[in-house]
Amino acid sequence: GTVGAVRLMQAAAALEQQLRSDPRQADLDLFTRELELGLSAINRYLLSQERTVTGPAGDHTPLDYEKLRPLLQELTTYLHEQELVPEQLLRQLERLYAGTDSSLLKNLLRQLDRFDHAGALETVKQLIAAQSAPPTTA
């Protein structure tokens, strides 16, 4: 599934077109309803993802740094250029996060969701440092 932002984009495009052709004819009520429905759909999606990602407590596995490393390298390019991160890359990061208790990766996903490129770059550096640190023995 998708986040549901397409609905928001379509509603905004329709409103912009109406405003260009005749601002008095713009249907602000329709736009407001579409906006509310779109935001509601996005909220439902995010809640479902949060439940999927968190899963049952106590069922955590260590973060797979071998799989994470190439994703972080690819991600760094987008962050430096302040470009949108491809959906496929985001999903790969989310799948890696699922079942782990990595607060750094959780923070990175939150920063990407908020388009916080500078913060995400800092978190990527922390993740790279964490994977090069010697493993701790219990």
trRosetta pair geometry for C-beta under 8 A, 3 or more apart (Angstrom, degrees):
i j d omega theta_ij theta_ji phi_ij phi_ji
1 45 6.5 -149 119 -125 125 111
2 5 7.4 -105 151 26 108 75
2 6 6.6 32 119 -7 150 113
2 45 7.6 -46 110 -125 38 156
3 42 5.4 26 164 -125 87 85
3 45 5.3 172 -140 100 46 157
3 46 7.5 36 -140 -55 91 83
4 7 5.6 -23 176 18 76 115
4 8 7.5 79 129 -13 73 96
4 38 5.9 167 144 -159 103 65
4 41 3.5 -180 -148 115 159 115
4 42 4.6 -138 65 -66 116 65
4 44 7.9 70 -25 52 154 94
4 45 5.7 -174 -9 -16 112 139
5 8 5.1 -49 -159 35 56 116
5 9 6.2 59 144 -23 76 101
5 38 7.2 75 -122 -178 33 113
5 42 6.4 61 -65 -90 71 121
6 9 5.5 -54 -150 37 35 114
6 10 6.3 34 153 -19 68 105
7 10 5.9 -54 -147 37 30 109
7 11 6.4 29 155 -18 64 107
7 34 6.6 -154 162 -177 95 92
7 37 6.7 -95 151 104 145 98
7 38 4.1 -167 98 -102 111 100
7 41 6.4 73 28 42 148 148
8 11 5.8 -56 -147 37 30 109
8 12 6.2 28 156 -17 65 108
8 34 7.6 150 -106 139 43 93
8 35 6.7 65 -122 -121 85 60
8 38 4.1 139 -63 164 81 156
8 39 7.4 79 -82 -54 120 66
8 42 7.7 4 -30 -40 128 130
9 12 5.9 -57 -147 38 28 110
9 13 6.2 30 154 -21 64 108
10 13 5.6 -53 -145 36 31 112
10 14 6.4 32 155 -20 64 104
10 34 7.7 -112 89 -180 88 139
11 14 5.8 -53 -149 35 31 111
11 15 6.4 29 153 -17 64 106
11 30 7.9 -161 -145 132 99 81
11 31 5.6 130 172 -138 104 67
11 34 3.6 170 -107 121 139 139
11 35 6.1 -160 117 -59 155 65
11 38 6.4 -122 6 -31 139 141
12 15 5.7 -55 -148 38 32 110
12 16 6.3 34 154 -20 66 106
12 31 7.7 85 -88 -147 42 110
13 16 5.7 -53 -147 36 30 112
13 17 6.4 32 154 -20 63 105
14 17 5.7 -55 -151 35 31 112
14 18 6.4 31 152 -18 65 106
14 30 8.0 -73 114 115 135 121
14 31 7.3 -166 85 -91 102 90
14 34 8.0 68 48 30 133 172
15 18 5.6 -54 -149 37 33 112
15 19 6.2 33 154 -20 66 107
15 26 6.2 59 -154 -158 74 110
15 27 7.7 -116 -104 61 77 67
15 28 7.7 70 -130 -101 117 54
15 31 4.6 51 -79 -99 128 137
16 19 5.7 -55 -146 37 31 111
16 20 6.4 32 154 -20 64 105
17 20 5.8 -55 -150 34 31 111
17 21 6.4 18 158 -10 65 109
18 21 6.1 -63 -145 42 29 102
18 22 7.1 -56 -179 60 64 65
18 23 7.7 100 131 -110 75 33
18 25 6.0 -130 -169 99 98 86
18 26 4.2 126 124 -108 120 71
18 27 6.5 -113 -136 13 169 73
19 23 5.1 32 -146 -102 65 76
19 26 5.2 27 -73 -82 68 135
21 25 7.1 -48 96 59 99 126
22 25 4.2 46 94 15 112 114
22 26 7.5 -164 96 -35 62 70
23 26 5.6 -24 -159 -13 44 118
26 31 7.6 -6 168 -19 96 134
27 30 3.9 23 129 19 120 117
27 31 6.4 145 100 -17 70 85
28 31 5.4 -53 -146 39 37 114
28 32 6.1 42 154 -23 68 104
29 32 5.7 -52 -147 35 30 112
29 33 6.5 30 154 -17 64 104
30 33 5.8 -54 -149 36 32 110
30 34 6.2 29 154 -16 66 108
31 34 5.7 -57 -146 40 30 110
31 35 6.1 35 153 -24 65 107
32 35 5.5 -52 -146 35 29 115
32 36 6.4 29 155 -17 63 105
33 36 5.8 -55 -149 37 30 109
33 37 6.3 27 154 -16 66 107
34 37 5.7 -55 -144 40 31 110
34 38 6.0 34 155 -21 65 109
35 38 5.7 -56 -146 37 26 112
35 39 6.3 22 158 -15 63 108
36 39 5.9 -56 -144 40 28 107
36 40 6.1 31 155 -22 63 109
37 40 5.6 -55 -146 36 29 114
37 41 6.4 31 154 -20 64 104
38 41 5.8 -54 -150 34 30 110
38 42 6.4 29 153 -17 64 105
39 42 5.6 -52 -147 37 34 113
39 43 6.2 37 153 -21 66 106
40 43 5.7 -53 -147 36 30 113
40 44 6.4 32 153 -19 64 104
41 44 5.8 -52 -148 35 31 111
41 45 6.4 33 152 -20 64 106
42 45 5.7 -55 -150 36 31 113
42 46 6.3 28 155 -17 66 107
43 46 5.9 -55 -146 38 30 109
43 47 6.3 30 156 -18 64 107
44 47 5.8 -57 -148 38 29 111
44 48 6.3 29 154 -19 65 106
45 48 5.8 -58 -150 36 30 109
45 49 6.4 27 153 -17 65 107
46 49 5.6 -54 -147 37 33 111
46 50 6.3 37 153 -24 65 104
47 50 5.6 -50 -147 32 32 113
47 51 6.6 31 154 -16 64 102
48 51 5.8 -54 -152 36 33 110
48 52 6.3 34 149 -19 65 107
49 52 5.4 -54 -146 38 35 113
49 53 5.9 31 157 -19 69 109
49 94 7.3 -51 -168 -159 118 139
50 53 5.8 -54 -140 39 28 108
50 54 6.1 19 164 -13 65 111
51 54 6.3 -57 -137 40 25 102
51 55 8.0 97 161 -64 50 36
52 55 7.1 8 172 -61 30 77
52 98 6.8 -42 136 -119 83 121
53 94 6.6 -87 -96 -169 117 90
53 97 6.1 -2 -153 110 114 106
53 98 5.1 -110 -130 -100 60 75
54 57 7.8 -13 162 -73 95 67
55 59 5.8 -88 123 71 120 126
55 98 6.8 88 -25 -171 124 83
55 99 6.0 12 26 -87 153 62
56 59 4.7 63 80 -3 92 132
59 99 6.5 -71 120 -142 90 81
60 99 6.3 148 -130 164 45 56
60 100 5.7 74 -160 -146 92 30
60 101 4.3 -12 -133 -24 153 101
61 99 5.2 12 21 138 100 110
61 100 5.9 -66 69 -87 64 72
62 100 6.9 27 173 -125 14 105
63 68 6.4 17 161 -37 104 147
63 96 6.9 55 -153 163 82 100
63 100 4.9 68 -77 -145 74 155
63 102 4.6 56 -68 -63 131 136
63 105 6.4 164 -119 -23 135 140
64 67 4.4 29 115 24 116 110
64 68 6.2 151 93 -21 63 93
64 96 6.2 -119 49 -144 98 98
65 68 5.0 -58 -135 43 38 115
65 69 6.0 56 163 -42 71 94
65 130 8.0 -151 -99 104 127 87
65 131 3.9 149 -146 -130 138 119
66 69 6.4 -37 -150 9 23 113
67 70 7.5 -64 -171 34 35 95
67 71 7.0 25 146 -10 66 118
67 96 5.9 -171 105 -105 120 120
68 71 5.6 -73 -157 44 40 112
68 72 5.9 38 154 -24 78 108
68 93 8.0 73 -129 -120 81 72
68 96 5.7 129 -83 -175 88 157
68 105 7.6 -93 -125 -96 134 125
68 127 6.9 -116 154 165 134 126
68 131 6.9 -163 80 -77 124 146
69 72 5.9 -59 -149 34 27 109
69 73 6.6 27 155 -19 63 105
69 128 7.9 90 -122 -114 75 79
69 131 6.6 -165 -78 132 94 165
70 73 5.5 -51 -148 35 38 115
70 74 6.4 36 155 -17 68 103
71 74 5.8 -54 -149 38 32 109
71 75 6.0 35 152 -22 65 110
71 89 6.5 149 -152 -158 91 87
71 92 5.6 -158 -110 113 132 124
71 93 5.8 162 163 -76 143 83
71 96 7.1 -149 26 -14 163 152
72 75 5.4 -53 -141 38 31 115
72 76 6.4 45 156 -33 63 99
72 124 5.3 149 -158 -152 102 100
72 127 6.0 -156 -104 95 144 129
72 128 6.2 175 141 -68 154 93
73 76 5.9 -45 -153 19 29 116
73 77 7.7 33 151 -19 56 96
74 77 6.2 -52 -169 23 38 112
74 78 7.4 27 145 -9 66 104
74 89 6.1 -141 112 -122 127 131
75 78 5.9 -61 -159 39 42 108
75 79 6.1 36 150 -19 74 110
75 85 6.4 10 -132 -126 82 124
75 89 6.3 160 -81 167 84 133
75 93 7.5 63 -73 -68 140 135
75 120 7.6 -112 160 154 118 119
75 124 6.3 -166 98 -103 120 136
76 79 5.6 -59 -145 39 32 111
76 80 6.2 34 158 -21 68 105
76 121 7.1 86 -132 -124 73 82
76 124 5.8 164 -83 152 88 160
77 80 6.1 -55 -148 34 26 109
77 81 6.5 8 158 -2 62 113
78 81 6.1 -69 -147 49 28 101
78 83 4.8 -100 -153 68 76 95
78 84 7.3 -67 -166 92 121 24
78 85 4.9 114 128 -95 159 71
78 86 7.6 -139 -85 -4 150 74
78 89 7.6 161 -7 77 152 164
79 82 7.1 24 -173 -79 34 43
79 85 7.8 12 -59 -73 73 108
79 117 4.9 159 -155 -160 74 87
79 120 5.4 -140 -117 95 131 113
79 121 4.8 164 146 -72 138 90
79 124 6.9 -162 16 -8 164 147
80 121 7.2 99 -69 -102 62 129
82 117 4.9 -72 -112 -55 76 173
85 89 5.4 -107 172 80 96 124
85 90 5.6 112 113 -57 115 96
85 112 5.7 -34 23 -156 149 118
86 89 4.7 90 67 6 88 103
86 90 7.1 -156 98 -5 47 86
87 90 5.6 -55 -150 37 35 113
87 91 6.3 35 154 -21 68 105
88 91 5.8 -54 -148 35 30 111
88 92 6.6 33 152 -21 63 103
89 92 5.7 -51 -150 32 33 113
89 93 6.6 33 152 -16 64 104
90 93 5.8 -57 -153 37 32 110
90 94 6.3 33 150 -20 67 107
90 109 7.6 105 -157 -134 85 86
90 112 6.4 179 -113 135 103 144
91 94 5.5 -52 -145 37 34 113
91 95 6.3 37 154 -22 66 102
92 95 5.8 -51 -149 34 31 111
92 96 6.6 31 152 -17 62 104
93 96 5.7 -55 -152 36 33 111
93 97 6.3 32 151 -20 66 107
93 105 7.0 -169 -178 -165 93 103
93 108 7.1 -109 -177 109 138 119
93 109 6.2 174 126 -87 119 96
93 112 7.7 87 80 12 158 163
94 97 5.6 -56 -148 36 33 112
94 98 6.5 46 151 -35 65 97
94 109 6.4 98 -88 -122 75 137
95 98 5.7 -39 -150 15 34 117
96 100 7.3 -8 148 1 62 135
96 105 6.8 -118 106 -158 103 151
97 100 5.8 -105 -160 45 40 107
97 102 6.4 -112 -129 55 76 111
97 105 4.7 -169 -100 131 100 125
97 106 6.4 129 -155 -75 130 62
97 109 6.2 -34 -44 -36 165 142
100 105 6.8 42 86 49 133 142
102 105 3.9 45 106 19 126 109
102 106 6.3 165 97 -15 66 84
103 106 5.4 -53 -145 39 35 116
103 107 6.1 40 154 -23 66 105
104 107 5.7 -55 -150 36 29 112
104 108 6.4 33 151 -22 64 104
104 123 5.9 161 -170 -166 82 94
104 126 5.5 -147 -136 109 129 116
104 127 5.2 162 139 -79 134 85
104 130 6.5 -166 5 -7 166 156
105 108 5.4 -47 -146 33 36 116
105 109 6.5 37 155 -19 65 101
105 127 6.8 84 -72 -105 74 130
106 109 6.0 -54 -152 35 30 109
106 110 6.6 30 150 -18 63 107
107 110 5.6 -56 -151 36 33 113
107 111 6.3 33 152 -19 67 106
107 123 5.4 -162 105 -121 108 141
108 111 5.7 -55 -148 37 31 111
108 112 6.4 31 154 -19 65 105
108 120 5.8 86 -148 -139 73 80
108 123 4.4 -172 -83 122 85 140
108 124 6.8 98 -120 -63 127 65
108 127 6.9 -4 -52 -40 144 137
109 112 5.7 -52 -146 36 32 112
109 113 6.4 36 152 -22 63 105
110 113 5.6 -54 -152 33 31 115
110 114 6.5 13 155 -5 64 111
111 114 5.9 -67 -147 47 31 101
111 116 4.1 -89 -160 67 84 112
111 119 4.5 -144 -134 101 132 111
111 120 4.1 176 118 -71 128 83
111 123 6.1 170 15 5 152 144
112 115 7.5 33 -173 -77 33 32
112 116 7.6 -83 -56 46 23 74
112 120 5.6 87 -66 -105 71 141
116 119 3.9 -7 143 37 119 119
116 120 5.7 137 95 -25 75 89
117 120 5.7 -58 -143 38 28 112
117 121 6.4 33 156 -24 64 103
118 121 5.8 -51 -152 30 30 113
118 122 6.8 30 151 -18 62 103
119 122 5.7 -54 -155 34 35 113
119 123 6.5 32 150 -17 67 105
120 123 5.6 -54 -148 38 35 111
120 124 6.3 42 151 -24 66 101
121 124 5.6 -49 -149 31 32 114
121 125 6.7 36 151 -20 63 101
122 125 5.7 -52 -156 32 33 113
122 126 6.7 32 147 -18 64 104
123 126 5.4 -51 -150 36 38 113
123 127 6.3 40 150 -21 68 102
124 127 5.6 -53 -148 36 33 112
124 128 6.4 33 153 -19 65 104
125 128 5.8 -53 -148 36 31 111
125 129 6.3 32 152 -18 64 106
126 129 5.6 -53 -147 38 32 112
126 130 6.2 34 152 -23 65 105
127 130 5.6 -51 -145 34 32 113
127 131 6.5 25 157 -16 64 105
128 131 6.1 -57 -148 37 30 105
128 132 6.5 17 156 -10 64 110
129 132 6.1 -66 -147 42 30 102
129 133 6.5 45 151 -39 65 100
130 133 5.7 -42 -152 12 34 118
